Amino acid sequence: MMKYRVILEQDEDGVYAAQVPALPACISQGASRDEAIKNIHEAIEVYLESLKEHGEPIPPSISEEVIEVAS
């Protein structure tokens, strides 16, 4: 199972844009956060399939933790 960082941003119209920094030009969007996540998940799968088909290297999976701290 591969893991990639996804950046989600909501624009002024309420649409969520999603991008994957490790996969150049792998972007998607959705009317809701859940829809954007679903769409970027599909985009990542297609992106990785294309890399495999063209014999390109697959960017490494990430391993990270998110730490929450009270402010």
C-alpha positions as a printed Julia matrix, in Angstrom:
71×3 Matrix{Float64}:
   0.0    0.0     0.0
   1.5    3.31   -1.09
   0.9    6.58    0.78
   1.18  10.06   -0.71
   0.67  13.47    0.85
  -2.4   15.26   -0.53
  -2.92  18.99   -0.14
  -6.56  20.1    -0.03
  -7.58  23.72   -0.4
 -11.05  25.2    -0.56
 -11.48  28.07   -3.03
 -13.74  31.1    -2.7
 -16.6   29.21   -4.41
 -16.42  26.35   -1.88
 -14.84  23.87   -4.33
 -12.03  21.72   -2.91
  -8.86  21.38   -4.98
  -6.51  18.48   -4.29
  -2.93  18.03   -5.41
  -0.17  15.49   -4.77
   3.26  17.18   -4.45
   5.16  13.94   -5.13
   3.26  13.38   -8.41
   3.65  16.44  -10.68
   0.38  17.53  -12.32
  -1.65  15.0   -10.32
  -4.56  17.24   -9.35
  -8.31  16.93   -8.95
 -11.22  18.67   -7.29
 -14.64  18.1    -5.78
 -17.69  19.96   -4.54
 -17.0   18.62   -1.02
 -13.91  17.52    0.88
 -15.0   13.86    0.63
 -15.59  14.14   -3.11
 -12.19  15.77   -3.64
 -10.49  12.98   -1.67
 -12.33  10.3    -3.67
 -11.39  12.02   -6.95
  -7.71  12.49   -6.05
  -7.53   8.84   -4.95
  -8.69   7.82   -8.44
  -6.28  10.31  -10.04
  -3.35   8.83   -8.08
  -4.25   5.3    -9.19
  -4.41   6.37  -12.85
  -1.16   8.35  -12.51
   0.7    5.37  -11.03
  -0.71   3.0   -13.69
   0.56   5.35  -16.39
   4.04   5.46  -14.83
   4.14   1.64  -14.74
   2.97   1.34  -18.35
   5.68   3.73  -19.52
   8.44   2.15  -17.44
   8.86   5.28  -15.33
   9.95   5.07  -11.68
   7.25   5.16   -9.01
   7.87   7.91   -6.42
   8.43   6.42   -2.95
   5.65   6.18   -0.42
   5.78   8.51    2.57
   5.86   7.64    6.23
   4.82  10.44    8.53
   2.88  11.16   11.67
   0.66  14.12   12.47
   1.08  15.45   15.98
  -1.64  17.59   17.51
  -0.71  20.06   20.25
  -2.99  22.25   22.28
  -2.29  25.95   21.88
